[in-house]
Amino acid sequence: MAILAIRTIGDQVLANRSTDIETFDAALQRLIDDMFETMYDAPGVGLAGPQVGVPKRIFVYDAGDGPEVFINPELVVADGEWVYEEGCLSVPSYWWEIRRPGHVVMRGLNRDGKPQQVEGEELLGRVLQHEFDHLEGRLLIERLTDEERRVFRRSMREKLIDS
């Protein structure tokens, strides 16, 4: 297994919708294992293919119940509301109170290509939505208010000047 480089804001791979995975082979299994190792090393609770430079519809996560993987997911239910502090490995060192649905149902495939459905409340639901956003080419900063985005951009400019 290997720790992969995590792509950060500004990398174009994070801004594009990912494509479906069609082949379930040894290379995919290695990618999954490497993504888990990378996620735990970061440390994070989720990691999507684009975040490691792989523009495919795959993410791994562990919201406290052990490691799981979703391939070619679709979000079929998103309702309720839950505000919670959220960060992102691709936007390191920043955290915001983000409003998202509090309950989701996601369908897709597991690492063996078998159908699965997961229902998530609160933290699990948030992780599923956050990683799904990555597959759609959306970063966390797109969920910020206009003012929060302005403050973030100003902070990023100041970091560039200071480095």
N, C-alpha and C positions, 0 to 999 in steps of 0.2 A: 504494500500500500504506500501511497505517497500523499504528501500535503501539497495541494494545488494552490496556485496564486489566486487570490480573490480580487476580482476586478472592482474598481471603485468608480464613483460618479465621474462622468465625463467619457468613460469608455463606451464606444458605440454599441457593443454587444448587449449592453444593458437597456438600450433604447428601442430594440426591435422585438417584435413578436417571435417567439420560438416556434420551431417546426416539430411535428409529431415524430415520435420514435417508432420505427417500424421493425427493427431487428433486435431481438433479444438474444444476445450472444455473450461470449466471455468478455469481450471488450466493454460491453454495457455493465456487466457485473463488476469489473475492475473500476469503472468510473463510479459506480454506486459506492463501492468500498472506499475509494479515494475521497469522494465527497463527504462521507461520514467522518473520515479521519480529519479532513480539513475543517468541517463544521465544529467538531469537538475541540480541535486545537485552537480555533479562533478566539474565544469560544462563542458559539451561537446555538440557537435552538432550531434553525432551519437554514438551508442553503439550496439555491436553485442553479440549474445548469448554466444559465447566462452569467452567473456570478463567478464561475470558474472558466469562462470563455467558451462554453459549449451551448450554442443556441438551439437547444433541444428542450422539449416539454418534459422535464424531469426535475423533481426536487426531493430532498431528504429532510427529515425533521425528527426532533425528539422533544416533545412538550412535557416530558416527565414520565411517560409510560414506556420508554424504550425506543430504539431506532425504527423508523418507518420510512417508506419511499412511495412516491406517487409518480406515475408515468402517464402522460397524456390526460391530465385531469380536466374535469369540467365542473364548474361550480353550479349546482342545481338548485340550491336554496340558500338565501342570505336574508335573514330577517332579524328584527330586534335592533338594539343599539347597545354598544359598550365602549366607553372611553377608557383608554389605558395608555400608559407610557410605552412608546415603541421606538426601537432603534433598528439599524440595518448594518450588516457587515460591509455593504458597499457604500455606506455613508458613515464611516467610522467616527466615533466620539460624539455623535449627536443623538439626542433623544427628545421626543415630543409627545404630548398628549394627543392621541389620534382617535377619532371617532370612526368606528366600523360596526357592521352588524355583529350582534353578540352570539348568533347561532347560524351555522352553515352546514350544508350537506355537500360533500364532494364525491364525485365518481371518477374512476380511472382504472389504471392497471397497477398491480404490484410488481416487484422486481422479476417475477417469473412470467409476467404477461397475463396473469389471471385477473379478472374483474374484481374490483373492490369498491366499497362505499364506506365513507367515514362521516360521522356526524360529530361536529365540534361546537362546544360552548366556550365562551370567554377565551381563555388563553389558547386552547387548541384551535378554536375557530379563527382566532387572530393569526396564528402561525400559518394555517392553511391559506387564508386570504393573502397574507403578506407574500408568501412564496408564489402563489398563483399570479399575483401582480407582476412579479419578476418575469414570468413566462409570457405575460402580455406586453412586456416592454415598459412597465411602469415602475418608477422608484417611489419610495416613501415620501420624498419631498413633494410629489404631485398631490399628496393628501393634506398638505399644509395650507393654512390660511395665507392670503396674500401678504400680510404683515410678517408672518413667520418665515415665508420664503424670502422676503426682503432682508430680514435679519440674518438668515442663513447665508444668502449670497454675499452680504457684507462681511460676514465672518470668514467665508472662504477666500474672499479677496485679501483680507488682512493676513490670513495664514500664508497666502502666496507671497505677499510682500515681505513678511517676516522670514521666509525661508530662503 
